[in-house]
Amino acid sequence: MTLQQQIRANRFRTVLVLAAFGLLVIALGGAAYALGGSGMGVLVLLVGAVYGVFAYVSSGSMVAKLTGAHPVTREEWPEVYHLIDTVSIAAGMEAAPPLYVVNDPAPNAFAAGRVPAKSYVVVTSGLLESMSKRELEGVLAHEVSHIRNRDVRLMTLAAVLVGVVALVSDLLARMLYFGGGRRRGGDSGQGWIFLVLAIVTILLAPLAAVMVQMALSRRREYLADASAAEITNDPEGLALALRRLELDHREIQHVTSATAHLYIETPLRNATGPAKIVAGLFNTHPPLAARIGVLEEAGGFRLPDDLPVAPDLEMPTA
């Protein structure tokens, strides 16, 4: 798939995402009607629509607040900015995106923003501490690829709209708990049917939102890996970075399911027992081993099983 085909496909997926989340909000509006009448249904639809528009316009700043990311300047991070300048030029970007940091020892990174000109790349302090310059360049190229390929709008929008659905679902669940639906339930069989459908909708809407989010993510990571390898002409560098992430089992301390799909590697991976099976089913990322295998096949190399921690980057102050 060429770059222009990727961009067109992502624009089409953006429309599908908006339509899918719009249908979820309409379904929740129907649930509100069943619980509290037409007035409540209209109110929920208005809240969902207004918050959705607000979230779309300010999605970049909202994601930064949700993840605890804050910007850093070129004076603070000259060496890291030099790397992102290099990969941005190689990617054909008009300008390099600004850098943000999350103060967290777990290594990870993501890109966010509504349009390329207003997008940014986020790295954790743990990523800078554990990656060599070559590996960090691969990670930055991966995130710049998300921006160049117009993935970030889709990813950021999905993160915010999952929050919209969760907010409305929680509001309706509280209505139900405090006695909503009794007036429409009554002794009417039809009323009870509406009430049951409303409960099912409230319970399943957040799950459906996560499913939409998950559907966007897995193939996109493979495309960004391939683009990063092309940008740097070094698939082994990115593969080394992914292997280092695979060997590090620390989780980011402050992360939500709404933003988990943004990261280069899932930040929610320490579940055990039955929860691990469920987490695997709803994982927004393909397995790191599979992604490394694709890069190995494309580059004609084989990574060692273990990697020494030998960063050669002059650490900036996070």
HELIX and SHEET records of a PDB file:
HELIX    1   1 LEU A    3  GLY A   36  1                                  34    
HELIX    2   2 SER A   38  VAL A   57  1                                  20    
HELIX    3   3 SER A   59  THR A   67  1                                   9    
HELIX    4   4 PRO A   78  ALA A   90  1                                  13    
HELIX    5   5 PRO A  116  LYS A  118  5                                   3    
HELIX    6   6 SER A  125  SER A  130  1                                   6    
HELIX    7   7 LYS A  133  ARG A  148  1                                  16    
HELIX    8   8 ASP A  151  TYR A  177  1                                  27    
HELIX    9   9 ARG A  182  GLY A  185  1                                   4    
HELIX   10  10 GLY A  189  THR A  232  1                                  44    
HELIX   11  11 PRO A  235  LEU A  247  1                                  13    
HELIX   12  12 ALA A  260  LEU A  262  5                                   3    
HELIX   13  13 PRO A  274  LEU A  281  1                                   8    
HELIX   14  14 LEU A  288  GLY A  299  1                                  12    
SHEET    1   A 4 HIS A  70  VAL A  72  0                                        
SHEET    2   A 4 LEU A  99  VAL A 102 -1                                        
SHEET    3   A 4 TYR A 120  THR A 124  1                                        
SHEET    4   A 4 ALA A 109  ALA A 112 -1                                        
END                                                                             
